[in-house]
C-alpha cells in the first residue's frame, strides 16, 4: 500500500475509533437502547427513550442531507441506496428475525456492546454467537439458501428513479429535480419527527436524552463524512477513486452486526494478509471502550454472567437470530434504524418496520408468558 493510501486508511480507522468511543460513552451515559425504548412503550407506555432515538434519526437525516446536497459525500453509493433493485422480502424478513432476536437477547447489538464494556460476559458470548451467525449468513452455511430464495424476490424500480430512495420516488412522482426532491422530502420527515418528539414536556426537560439524541445522530453524519469524504481517494494501483478501509468497499457509517462478523474473521485469520482493520471494526472497539470508561467513572461496571441455563438458551437463540436477521436486513437498529434511515432509503424503512414488528410481537409474547407463570 502506498503512503497516500496508507494515510487515507489510517484516517478512516482513527475516525471510526473516535466515533465509536464517543458513541459508546454517550449511549452508556444515556442508557440508549432501541429494544429498551420499545419495551418502555409496551410495558409502561413511556416514550422517553423512543423520542431520543427519533431525535437521533432526525439529526442524522438532516446532516446526511446536507452532506449530499453539498457534494461532501455520495450517499447514493451506500449499500442502502445503491441501484434500483429493492429486495423487500429480505429486508422485511431479516428485520423481523432481528427484532425477535434482539428481544430474546434483551438488547440489540449496540446494547450488547455497551454491556460488554460494562463487564457483561453474557453479552460477550452473545456477540460472539451473533458474529458467527452473521458470518454464516454472509458467506457460510446460510448464505446459499438466502441468496437462492428470499434475496431473489425484489422490485425493479427503474424508470425515472436512479436509486431506491424516498427522494427519488418523490422526484419521479412529482417531476421535481433530484436535489429539490431530496431537500423537500428530508424537510417534511424531519419536521414531522421534531413535532412529535418535542411535544412532550418531560422529554423537553430531559437534557441528557435531548443532548444524547443530538450527539448520536451527529455521529452517524460524521461517519458518512469520514468514510465518504476523508476516506475517498485515488487507489495508486488502479488509479480509480475508491473508499478506503471499509468492508463493503463503499461509503459506510455506524453499523454493528456485519462488523462483528468481520471482527471475528480478522481475529481468527490474523495472519491472512488480505484481511485488514476497517471502519466498522475500529468503531466496535471504540464503542466497547467508550462504554467501559463511562461505566468505570460512574461506578456501574459489574461482572455479569448468565442467570440460568434457560437464560443461556434464550440469549444464544436470540444472538443467532440477530446475526442472521441483521445480515439479511442489511443492518440492525443502528445500521438500518439510524444510518440507513439517514439516507432515506426505501429499504431502510422496510427493514426498520420489520425490526419494530418483530420486537413488539416478541415483547407481548414474553409478557404473556411471564403472566402465565405467576
C-alpha positions as CSV (number, residue, x, y, z in Angstrom):
1,X,0.0,0.0,0.0
2,X,1.4,3.4,-1.0
3,X,2.0,6.2,1.6
4,X,-1.1,8.1,0.4
5,X,-3.4,5.1,0.5
6,X,-2.0,4.2,4.0
7,X,-2.6,7.7,5.2
8,X,-6.2,7.7,4.0
9,X,-6.9,4.2,5.5
10,X,-5.4,5.3,8.8
11,X,-7.5,8.5,8.8
12,X,-10.7,6.3,8.4
13,X,-9.6,3.9,11.1
14,X,-8.8,6.7,13.5
15,X,-12.0,8.4,12.7
16,X,-14.0,5.2,13.2
17,X,-12.4,4.5,16.6
18,X,-13.1,8.1,17.7
19,X,-16.7,7.9,16.6
20,X,-17.2,4.6,18.3
21,X,-15.6,5.9,21.5
22,X,-18.0,8.8,21.6
23,X,-21.0,6.7,20.7
24,X,-20.2,4.2,23.4
25,X,-19.7,6.9,26.0
26,X,-22.9,8.8,25.2
27,X,-25.1,5.7,24.7
28,X,-23.8,4.3,28.0
29,X,-24.5,7.6,29.8
30,X,-28.0,7.9,28.4
31,X,-28.9,4.2,28.6
32,X,-29.6,4.3,24.9
33,X,-31.2,1.1,23.7
34,X,-33.7,0.6,20.9
35,X,-35.1,-2.6,22.3
36,X,-35.4,-0.9,25.7
37,X,-37.2,2.0,24.1
38,X,-39.8,-0.3,22.6
39,X,-40.0,-2.2,25.9
40,X,-40.7,1.1,27.7
41,X,-43.6,1.7,25.4
42,X,-45.1,-1.8,25.5
43,X,-44.7,-2.2,29.3
44,X,-45.0,1.3,30.7
45,X,-46.3,3.5,27.8
46,X,-43.2,5.6,28.3
47,X,-41.8,7.2,25.2
48,X,-38.6,8.9,26.6
49,X,-36.0,6.7,25.1
50,X,-38.0,6.3,21.8
51,X,-38.0,10.1,21.4
52,X,-34.3,10.1,22.0
53,X,-34.0,7.5,19.2
54,X,-36.2,9.6,16.9
55,X,-34.3,12.7,17.6
56,X,-31.1,10.9,16.6
57,X,-32.8,9.9,13.4
58,X,-33.9,13.5,12.7
59,X,-30.4,14.8,13.2
60,X,-28.9,12.1,11.1
61,X,-31.3,12.7,8.2
62,X,-30.6,16.5,8.4
63,X,-26.8,16.1,8.4
64,X,-26.8,13.4,5.8
65,X,-29.0,15.5,3.5
66,X,-26.6,18.5,3.9
67,X,-23.7,16.2,3.0
68,X,-25.5,15.0,-0.1
69,X,-26.6,18.4,-1.3
70,X,-23.2,20.0,-0.8
71,X,-21.5,17.1,-2.5
72,X,-19.4,16.2,0.6
73,X,-20.4,12.6,0.4
74,X,-22.3,10.4,-2.1
75,X,-24.9,8.6,-0.1
76,X,-26.4,7.0,-3.2
77,X,-23.2,4.8,-3.3
78,X,-24.1,3.2,0.0
79,X,-25.4,-0.3,0.3
80,X,-28.8,1.2,1.3
81,X,-29.4,3.1,-1.9
82,X,-27.1,1.6,-4.5
83,X,-29.1,0.6,-7.6
84,X,-32.8,0.5,-8.3
85,X,-33.4,-3.1,-7.2
86,X,-35.3,-3.3,-3.9
87,X,-35.1,-6.7,-2.2
88,X,-38.1,-6.0,0.0
89,X,-38.7,-9.6,1.2
90,X,-35.1,-10.0,2.5
91,X,-35.3,-6.6,4.3
92,X,-38.7,-7.3,5.8
93,X,-38.0,-10.9,7.0
94,X,-34.5,-10.0,8.1
95,X,-35.8,-7.1,10.1
96,X,-38.5,-9.4,11.7
97,X,-35.9,-12.0,12.6
98,X,-33.5,-9.4,14.0
99,X,-36.4,-7.9,16.1
100,X,-37.3,-11.2,17.6
101,X,-33.6,-12.0,18.3
102,X,-32.8,-8.7,20.0
103,X,-35.8,-9.1,22.2
104,X,-34.9,-12.6,23.3
105,X,-31.3,-11.4,24.0
106,X,-32.6,-8.4,26.0
107,X,-31.0,-5.9,23.7
108,X,-29.7,-5.3,20.2
109,X,-26.1,-5.4,19.0
110,X,-25.5,-1.9,20.3
111,X,-26.8,-2.6,23.8
112,X,-24.7,-5.8,24.0
113,X,-21.6,-3.9,23.0
114,X,-22.4,-1.4,25.8
115,X,-23.0,-4.2,28.3
116,X,-19.7,-5.9,27.3
117,X,-17.9,-2.7,28.1
118,X,-19.7,-2.6,31.4
119,X,-18.4,-6.0,32.4
120,X,-21.1,-8.4,31.0
121,X,-19.5,-11.7,29.9
122,X,-23.0,-12.7,28.9
123,X,-23.1,-10.0,26.3
124,X,-19.6,-11.0,25.1
125,X,-20.9,-14.5,24.5
126,X,-24.0,-13.2,22.8
127,X,-21.8,-11.0,20.5
128,X,-19.6,-14.0,19.5
129,X,-22.6,-16.1,18.6
130,X,-24.2,-13.2,16.8
131,X,-21.0,-12.6,14.8
132,X,-20.8,-16.3,13.9
133,X,-24.4,-16.4,12.7
134,X,-23.8,-13.2,10.7
135,X,-20.8,-14.6,9.0
136,X,-22.6,-17.8,8.2
137,X,-25.4,-15.8,6.7
138,X,-22.9,-13.6,4.7
139,X,-20.5,-16.2,3.4
140,X,-21.2,-19.6,5.1
141,X,-23.9,-22.2,5.6
142,X,-26.9,-19.9,5.5
143,X,-25.6,-17.7,2.6
144,X,-26.5,-20.0,-0.3
145,X,-30.1,-20.6,0.9
146,X,-30.6,-16.8,1.5
147,X,-29.3,-15.9,-2.0
148,X,-31.3,-18.7,-3.7
149,X,-34.6,-17.9,-2.0
150,X,-35.7,-14.6,-0.4
151,X,-32.9,-12.5,-2.0
152,X,-34.4,-13.2,-5.4
153,X,-37.7,-11.6,-4.5
154,X,-37.3,-7.9,-5.4
155,X,-38.9,-4.9,-7.0
156,X,-37.1,-3.5,-10.0
157,X,-37.9,0.2,-9.7
158,X,-36.1,1.6,-12.7
159,X,-37.8,4.2,-14.8
160,X,-37.2,7.7,-13.6
161,X,-35.7,6.5,-10.4
162,X,-31.9,6.4,-10.1
163,X,-31.8,4.6,-6.8
164,X,-34.1,3.0,-4.3
165,X,-34.8,6.0,-2.1
166,X,-37.8,8.0,-0.9
167,X,-36.5,11.3,-2.5
168,X,-36.0,9.6,-5.8
169,X,-39.6,8.3,-5.6
170,X,-40.8,11.8,-4.9
171,X,-38.8,13.2,-7.8
172,X,-40.2,10.5,-10.1
173,X,-43.8,11.2,-9.0
174,X,-43.6,15.0,-8.9
175,X,-41.2,15.9,-11.6
176,X,-39.0,17.8,-9.1
177,X,-35.3,17.9,-9.7
178,X,-33.5,15.3,-7.5
179,X,-31.9,17.9,-5.3
180,X,-35.2,19.7,-4.7
181,X,-37.0,16.4,-4.0
182,X,-34.2,15.4,-1.5
183,X,-34.5,18.7,0.3
184,X,-38.3,18.7,0.4
185,X,-38.6,15.1,1.5
186,X,-36.0,15.4,4.2
187,X,-37.6,18.6,5.5
188,X,-41.0,17.0,5.8
189,X,-39.7,13.9,7.5
190,X,-37.6,15.8,9.9
191,X,-40.3,18.4,10.7
192,X,-42.8,15.6,11.4
193,X,-40.3,13.9,13.7
194,X,-39.4,17.0,15.6
195,X,-43.1,18.0,16.2
196,X,-43.8,14.6,17.7
197,X,-40.5,14.5,19.7
198,X,-40.8,17.8,21.4
199,X,-44.5,17.9,22.0
200,X,-43.7,16.0,25.3
201,X,-42.8,18.4,28.1
202,X,-41.0,15.7,30.1
203,X,-38.7,14.9,27.2
204,X,-38.0,18.6,26.5
205,X,-36.9,18.9,30.2
206,X,-34.6,15.9,30.0
207,X,-31.3,17.4,28.9
208,X,-29.4,14.1,28.9
209,X,-31.8,12.5,26.5
210,X,-32.1,15.5,24.3
211,X,-28.4,16.1,24.2
212,X,-27.7,12.4,23.6
213,X,-30.1,12.2,20.8
214,X,-28.4,15.1,19.0
215,X,-24.9,13.7,19.5
216,X,-25.8,10.2,18.4
217,X,-27.4,11.5,15.2
218,X,-24.4,13.7,14.6
219,X,-22.0,10.8,15.0
220,X,-23.8,9.0,12.1
221,X,-23.3,12.0,10.0
222,X,-19.7,12.2,11.0
223,X,-19.3,8.6,10.0
224,X,-20.6,9.3,6.5
225,X,-18.1,12.2,6.2
226,X,-15.1,10.2,7.5
227,X,-15.7,7.3,5.0
228,X,-17.3,9.2,2.2
229,X,-15.1,12.3,2.1
230,X,-11.9,11.9,4.2
231,X,-11.5,8.3,3.1
232,X,-12.4,8.7,-0.5
233,X,-9.4,9.0,-2.9
234,X,-7.4,7.5,-5.7
235,X,-6.1,4.0,-5.5
236,X,-2.5,4.3,-6.6
237,X,-2.5,0.8,-8.1
238,X,-5.7,1.0,-10.2
239,X,-6.0,4.9,-10.4
240,X,-9.7,4.5,-9.5
241,X,-11.5,6.6,-6.9
242,X,-12.2,4.2,-4.0
243,X,-13.4,4.2,-0.4
244,X,-10.6,3.2,1.9
245,X,-10.8,0.9,4.9
246,X,-14.5,-0.1,4.6
247,X,-15.7,-3.7,4.4
248,X,-18.3,-3.0,1.8
249,X,-15.8,-1.1,-0.4
250,X,-18.1,1.8,-0.5
251,X,-19.3,4.6,1.8
252,X,-20.2,3.5,5.3
253,X,-21.2,4.8,8.7
254,X,-22.2,3.2,12.0
255,X,-23.4,-0.4,11.9
256,X,-22.7,-3.3,14.3
257,X,-23.8,-6.7,13.0
258,X,-21.6,-7.2,9.9
259,X,-18.6,-5.5,11.6
260,X,-18.9,-8.0,14.5
261,X,-18.6,-10.8,12.0
262,X,-15.6,-9.2,10.3
263,X,-14.0,-8.7,13.7
264,X,-14.2,-12.4,14.4
265,X,-12.9,-13.2,10.9
266,X,-9.9,-10.9,11.5
267,X,-9.1,-12.4,14.9
268,X,-9.4,-16.0,13.6
269,X,-7.4,-15.4,10.4
270,X,-4.9,-12.8,11.8
271,X,-2.0,-13.9,9.6
272,X,-4.1,-13.6,6.4
273,X,-2.5,-10.6,4.8
274,X,-5.6,-10.0,2.7
275,X,-7.6,-9.0,5.8
276,X,-7.3,-5.6,7.4
277,X,-8.8,-3.4,10.0
278,X,-11.8,-1.5,8.8
279,X,-14.0,1.4,9.8
280,X,-16.6,-1.0,11.2
281,X,-14.1,-3.0,13.3
282,X,-12.5,0.2,14.7
283,X,-15.9,1.5,15.6
284,X,-16.8,-1.6,17.6
285,X,-13.6,-1.3,19.6
286,X,-14.3,2.3,20.3
287,X,-17.9,1.6,21.4
288,X,-16.8,-1.1,23.9
289,X,-14.0,1.1,25.3
290,X,-16.3,4.2,25.5
291,X,-18.9,2.3,27.4
292,X,-16.2,0.8,29.7
293,X,-14.8,4.3,30.5
294,X,-18.2,5.7,31.5
295,X,-19.1,2.5,33.4
296,X,-15.9,2.9,35.4
297,X,-16.4,6.6,36.0
298,X,-20.0,6.2,37.2
299,X,-19.4,3.1,39.3
300,X,-21.7,0.9,37.2
301,X,-19.1,-1.6,36.0
302,X,-20.2,-5.0,37.1
303,X,-19.0,-8.5,36.1
304,X,-22.1,-10.4,34.9
305,X,-22.8,-13.9,33.6
306,X,-25.9,-15.9,32.6
307,X,-28.6,-16.2,35.3
308,X,-29.6,-19.8,34.4
309,X,-29.5,-22.5,31.8
310,X,-32.8,-21.2,30.4
311,X,-31.4,-17.7,30.2
312,X,-28.4,-19.1,28.3
313,X,-30.6,-20.9,25.8
314,X,-32.7,-17.9,25.1
315,X,-29.8,-15.5,24.8
316,X,-27.9,-17.7,22.4
317,X,-31.0,-18.3,20.3
318,X,-31.6,-14.5,20.2
319,X,-27.9,-14.0,19.2
320,X,-28.2,-16.4,16.3
321,X,-31.4,-14.7,15.1
322,X,-29.8,-11.3,15.4
323,X,-26.8,-12.3,13.3
324,X,-28.8,-13.9,10.5
325,X,-31.5,-11.2,10.6
326,X,-29.1,-8.3,10.7
327,X,-27.2,-9.5,7.6
328,X,-30.4,-10.3,5.7
329,X,-31.8,-6.9,6.5
330,X,-28.5,-5.2,5.8
331,X,-28.3,-3.7,9.3
332,X,-29.5,-3.6,12.9
333,X,-31.3,-0.9,14.9
334,X,-28.2,1.3,14.3
335,X,-27.2,0.1,10.9
336,X,-30.7,0.4,9.4
337,X,-32.6,2.3,12.2
338,X,-30.1,5.2,12.2
339,X,-27.5,5.0,9.5
340,X,-29.8,3.6,6.7
341,X,-32.7,5.8,7.6
342,X,-30.5,8.8,7.4
343,X,-30.1,8.2,3.7
344,X,-34.0,8.0,3.3
345,X,-33.6,4.6,1.5
346,X,-36.8,2.8,0.9
347,X,-35.3,-0.4,2.0
348,X,-34.3,1.0,5.4
349,X,-37.9,1.9,6.1
350,X,-38.9,-1.6,5.3
351,X,-36.2,-3.2,7.4
352,X,-36.9,-0.9,10.3
353,X,-40.6,-1.7,10.1
354,X,-39.7,-5.4,10.3
355,X,-37.4,-4.8,13.3
356,X,-40.1,-2.9,15.1
357,X,-42.8,-5.5,14.4
358,X,-40.6,-8.4,15.4
359,X,-39.6,-6.8,18.7
360,X,-43.1,-5.6,19.6
361,X,-44.7,-9.0,18.9
362,X,-42.0,-10.8,20.9
363,X,-42.3,-8.3,23.8
364,X,-46.0,-9.1,24.0
365,X,-45.4,-12.8,23.9
366,X,-42.8,-12.7,26.7
367,X,-45.1,-10.5,28.8
368,X,-48.0,-13.0,28.4
369,X,-45.6,-15.9,29.2
370,X,-44.5,-14.2,32.4
371,X,-48.1,-13.6,33.4
372,X,-48.9,-17.3,32.8
373,X,-46.1,-18.3,35.1
374,X,-47.2,-16.1,38.0
